[in-house]
Amino acid sequence: MIVLHQIDPIALSLGPVRVHWYGIMYLLGFGMAWWLGQRRIRAGRLPGVDGNAYSDLLFYAMLGVVLGGRLGYVLFYALGEFMSDPLMLFRVWDGGMSFHGGLLGVLAAAWFWSRRQKLHFFDTMDFVAPLVPPGLGFGRLGNYIGGELWGKYTEAGWGVVFPTGLPEQYRGLDPAALQAQFDAGALDAFARHPSQLYQAVLEGLVMFCVLWWFSARPRPRYAVAGMFALLYGVFRFAVEFVRMPDAQLGYLAFGWLTMGQVLSLPLVALGLYLLWRSHNAPVLQPLPATAREAAK
């Protein structure tokens, strides 16, 4: 089955104000992280921390995602463009966010918050790790709705035709004319892998299910964060094989290696190291119910 992507990236227009689906997906991701985190706080999964302190952590993490994601995109994917036009750093409405940059931003935020709370950094990261995948999943849905970061041609009788990925002669067509070309079968050869949806399932749904189950009982320090890093690195590396490389970079080596894969390999290594280190690490026990009630 071949589908023509004709989704308006703008969810709501209020005069000059336009609300994009991508922004809504960010809000949903942060909302889920707040709700799930509050559940874990009430269950005593981060002893000594109450709901207000967790709200502070989430606020710092939001800043880390936005600032780190944008700076990471510029550093990893658009350094040349930034050197010629430094103001592009602030034009976030044109797109351009990096997961790996956002991750570094969250790590910095968690380190700052952990120091203020006098907590071990990896106790915080083990707590946070299961809360991240829903946001990743919503973000990839935002990529799909926006028709960006699509995959390679399927070269089969299925896939998604993204107007932004069509040859030049089709890009100027209005939606009705494009639909007519699609109905006539003229666009079937341009059906692509919906790699955004692959990532939404793997990085969002599958990672959340695995990490939520894995963290359902106390684990040694480093284990949950290590599982997160390993799963994300493996899933991202795999999906990159059917995802188009960034146009400004292309393939970095071997005719298939992408920047996304290069940046994911350290995560795989880090995940394996943290899981190995967790074997001799202490287990953070949740507060018993009586202690949680006394702390309120």
C-alpha positions as CSV (number, residue, x, y, z in Angstrom):
1,M,0.0,0.0,0.0
2,I,1.3,3.5,-1.0
3,V,0.1,6.5,0.9
4,L,0.5,10.2,-0.1
5,H,1.5,12.3,2.8
6,Q,-0.7,15.4,2.8
7,I,-0.8,16.4,6.5
8,D,-0.8,20.1,7.4
9,P,2.0,20.7,9.9
10,I,0.1,23.5,11.4
11,A,-2.5,22.3,13.9
12,L,-4.1,25.6,14.7
13,S,-4.1,29.1,13.3
14,L,-5.2,32.0,15.5
15,G,-4.6,35.1,13.4
16,P,-0.9,35.5,13.0
17,V,-0.2,32.8,15.6
18,R,0.4,29.4,14.2
19,V,0.5,26.3,16.4
20,H,2.6,23.5,14.8
21,W,2.0,19.9,15.5
22,Y,5.7,19.6,16.3
23,G,5.4,21.9,19.2
24,I,2.4,20.0,20.4
25,M,4.4,16.8,20.3
26,Y,7.0,18.4,22.5
27,L,4.4,19.4,25.0
28,L,2.9,15.9,25.0
29,G,6.4,14.5,25.6
30,F,7.1,16.8,28.6
31,G,3.6,16.2,29.9
32,M,4.1,12.4,29.9
33,A,7.5,12.8,31.5
34,W,5.9,14.9,34.3
35,W,3.1,12.5,34.9
36,L,5.2,9.3,34.8
37,G,7.9,11.0,37.0
38,Q,5.3,12.0,39.6
39,R,4.2,8.4,39.7
40,R,7.7,7.2,40.4
41,I,8.3,9.9,43.0
42,R,5.1,8.9,44.8
43,A,6.4,5.3,44.7
44,G,9.5,6.4,46.5
45,R,11.8,5.6,43.5
46,L,14.1,8.6,44.2
47,P,14.4,8.8,48.0
48,G,14.5,12.2,49.5
49,V,12.9,13.9,46.5
50,D,9.3,15.3,46.5
51,G,7.1,16.3,43.6
52,N,8.2,20.0,43.7
53,A,11.9,19.0,43.5
54,Y,11.1,16.8,40.5
55,S,9.2,19.6,38.8
56,D,12.5,21.6,39.1
57,L,14.4,18.8,37.5
58,L,11.9,18.6,34.6
59,F,12.2,22.4,34.1
60,Y,16.0,22.1,33.8
61,A,15.6,19.1,31.6
62,M,13.3,21.0,29.2
63,L,15.9,23.8,28.9
64,G,18.6,21.2,28.3
65,V,16.5,19.5,25.5
66,V,15.8,22.8,23.7
67,L,19.2,24.4,24.1
68,G,21.2,21.3,23.8
69,G,19.1,20.0,20.9
70,R,19.6,23.2,18.9
71,L,23.3,23.6,19.7
72,G,23.9,19.9,18.9
73,Y,22.2,20.3,15.5
74,V,24.4,23.2,14.6
75,L,27.6,21.5,15.9
76,F,26.9,18.1,14.3
77,Y,24.9,18.8,11.2
78,A,25.1,22.5,10.2
79,L,28.4,24.0,11.4
80,G,29.1,25.3,7.9
81,E,25.8,27.0,7.7
82,F,26.2,28.5,11.1
83,M,29.7,29.9,10.2
84,S,28.2,31.7,7.2
85,D,25.0,32.8,9.0
86,P,25.3,32.8,12.8
87,L,21.7,34.0,13.2
88,M,20.4,30.6,12.0
89,L,21.0,29.4,15.5
90,F,17.9,31.3,16.6
91,R,15.7,30.3,13.7
92,V,14.3,27.2,15.4
93,W,11.0,27.5,13.4
94,D,13.0,26.4,10.4
95,G,13.6,23.1,12.0
96,G,16.9,21.5,13.2
97,M,17.1,19.7,16.5
98,S,19.6,16.9,17.4
99,F,18.7,14.1,19.9
100,H,22.4,13.7,20.8
101,G,22.7,17.4,21.5
102,G,19.5,17.3,23.5
103,L,20.8,14.3,25.5
104,L,23.9,16.2,26.4
105,G,21.7,19.1,27.5
106,V,19.7,16.8,29.7
107,L,22.8,15.3,31.2
108,A,24.1,18.8,32.1
109,A,20.7,19.7,33.6
110,A,20.6,16.4,35.6
111,W,24.1,16.9,36.9
112,F,23.3,20.5,38.1
113,W,20.1,19.3,39.8
114,S,21.7,16.3,41.4
115,R,24.4,18.5,42.9
116,R,21.8,20.7,44.4
117,Q,19.9,17.7,45.8
118,K,23.1,16.0,47.0
119,L,22.2,12.9,44.9
120,H,24.4,10.6,43.0
121,F,24.2,11.6,39.3
122,F,23.4,8.1,38.1
123,D,20.7,7.6,40.7
124,T,19.0,10.6,38.9
125,M,19.7,9.2,35.4
126,D,18.4,5.8,36.4
127,F,15.2,7.5,37.6
128,V,14.9,9.7,34.5
129,A,15.7,7.1,31.8
130,P,12.2,5.4,31.6
131,L,10.5,8.8,31.3
132,V,12.3,9.8,28.1
133,P,11.0,7.3,25.4
134,P,7.5,8.7,25.2
135,G,9.0,12.1,24.3
136,L,11.1,10.5,21.7
137,G,8.1,8.7,20.2
138,F,6.1,11.9,20.1
139,G,9.0,13.8,18.6
140,R,9.2,11.2,15.8
141,L,5.5,11.5,15.2
142,G,6.1,15.3,14.8
143,N,8.8,14.5,12.2
144,Y,6.3,12.4,10.3
145,I,3.6,15.0,10.4
146,G,6.0,17.6,9.3
147,G,7.2,15.4,6.4
148,E,10.8,15.6,7.4
149,L,13.6,13.1,8.0
150,W,12.0,10.5,5.6
151,G,13.6,7.3,4.5
152,K,14.9,5.8,1.3
153,Y,12.8,4.6,-1.6
154,T,11.2,1.3,-0.8
155,E,11.4,0.2,-4.4
156,A,8.2,-1.8,-3.8
157,G,4.5,-1.5,-3.9
158,W,4.2,0.1,-0.4
159,G,5.5,3.2,1.4
160,V,4.8,6.8,1.9
161,V,5.1,9.6,-0.8
162,F,6.4,12.7,0.9
163,P,5.9,15.9,-1.2
164,T,9.1,17.3,0.2
165,G,11.0,14.3,-1.1
166,L,9.7,14.4,-4.7
167,P,11.7,15.5,-7.7
168,E,11.7,19.2,-8.6
169,Q,8.9,19.0,-11.2
170,Y,6.4,17.9,-8.6
171,R,7.3,20.2,-5.7
172,G,5.4,23.2,-7.0
173,L,2.1,21.4,-7.5
174,D,-0.8,22.4,-5.3
175,P,-2.4,19.6,-3.1
176,A,-5.2,18.8,-5.6
177,A,-2.8,18.5,-8.6
178,L,-0.4,16.4,-6.5
179,Q,-3.3,14.1,-5.5
180,A,-4.2,13.8,-9.2
181,Q,-0.7,12.7,-10.0
182,F,-0.8,10.2,-7.1
183,D,-4.1,8.8,-8.2
184,A,-2.7,8.3,-11.7
185,G,0.2,6.3,-10.3
186,A,2.8,8.8,-11.4
187,L,4.3,9.0,-7.8
188,D,4.5,5.3,-6.9
189,A,8.2,5.1,-7.7
190,F,8.8,7.8,-5.1
191,A,7.3,5.8,-2.1
192,R,9.7,6.0,0.8
193,H,10.2,4.2,4.1
194,P,8.4,6.1,6.9
195,S,11.5,5.9,9.0
196,Q,10.1,8.5,11.4
197,L,7.4,5.9,12.3
198,Y,9.9,3.1,12.7
199,Q,11.8,5.3,15.1
200,A,8.6,6.3,16.9
201,V,7.8,2.6,17.5
202,L,11.4,1.5,18.5
203,E,12.6,4.6,20.3
204,G,9.2,5.4,21.8
205,L,7.0,2.5,22.4
206,V,9.4,-0.4,22.5
207,M,12.0,1.4,24.6
208,F,9.4,2.6,27.0
209,C,7.9,-0.8,27.5
210,V,11.3,-2.4,28.1
211,L,12.6,0.3,30.4
212,W,9.4,0.6,32.4
213,W,9.4,-3.1,32.9
214,F,13.1,-3.2,33.6
215,S,12.9,-0.4,36.2
216,A,9.7,-1.8,37.9
217,R,11.9,-3.4,40.6
218,P,15.0,-1.9,42.1
219,R,18.1,-2.3,39.9
220,P,21.8,-1.6,40.6
221,R,23.0,1.9,40.0
222,Y,23.9,2.4,36.3
223,A,21.7,-0.4,35.0
224,V,18.6,1.5,33.9
225,A,20.6,4.3,32.3
226,G,22.9,1.8,30.7
227,M,19.9,-0.1,29.2
228,F,18.5,3.2,27.8
229,A,21.8,4.1,26.1
230,L,22.3,0.6,24.7
231,L,18.7,0.4,23.3
232,Y,18.7,3.9,21.8
233,G,22.1,3.4,20.2
234,V,21.2,0.1,18.6
235,F,17.7,1.2,17.4
236,R,19.0,4.4,15.9
237,F,21.9,2.7,14.2
238,A,19.6,0.2,12.7
239,V,17.0,2.6,11.4
240,E,19.7,4.8,9.8
241,F,20.1,2.1,7.1
242,V,16.7,3.0,5.7
243,R,16.7,6.7,6.5
244,M,18.1,9.3,4.1
245,P,21.3,10.9,5.4
246,D,21.3,14.6,6.1
247,A,21.6,16.3,2.7
248,Q,24.4,18.7,3.8
249,L,26.5,15.8,5.0
250,G,25.6,12.7,2.9
251,Y,27.3,9.4,3.8
252,L,30.5,9.8,5.8
253,A,32.1,6.5,4.8
254,F,31.6,3.1,3.1
255,G,28.6,4.4,1.1
256,W,26.3,3.9,4.1
257,L,27.7,5.3,7.3
258,T,25.7,8.4,8.5
259,M,26.4,11.0,11.2
260,G,23.5,9.5,13.2
261,Q,25.3,6.1,13.3
262,V,28.6,7.7,14.2
263,L,26.9,9.5,17.1
264,S,25.1,6.4,18.2
265,L,28.1,4.1,18.5
266,P,29.4,5.9,21.7
267,L,25.9,5.4,23.2
268,V,26.1,1.6,22.5
269,A,29.6,1.5,24.1
270,L,28.4,3.6,27.1
271,G,25.4,1.4,27.6
272,L,27.5,-1.8,27.6
273,Y,30.0,-0.2,30.0
274,L,27.3,1.0,32.4
275,L,25.6,-2.4,32.4
276,W,28.9,-4.0,33.2
277,R,29.6,-1.5,35.9
278,S,26.2,-2.1,37.5
279,H,27.1,-5.7,38.5
280,N,29.1,-4.4,41.5
281,A,27.0,-1.3,42.2
282,P,24.6,-0.7,45.1
283,V,20.9,-1.0,44.6
284,L,18.8,2.1,45.5
285,Q,15.9,0.9,47.5
286,P,12.6,2.8,47.3
287,L,11.3,4.4,50.4
288,P,8.7,2.3,52.2
289,A,5.2,3.6,52.3
290,T,5.4,4.7,55.9
291,A,8.5,6.8,55.2
292,R,6.9,8.4,52.1
293,E,3.9,9.4,54.2
294,A,6.1,10.9,56.9
295,A,8.0,12.9,54.3
296,K,4.9,14.6,52.9
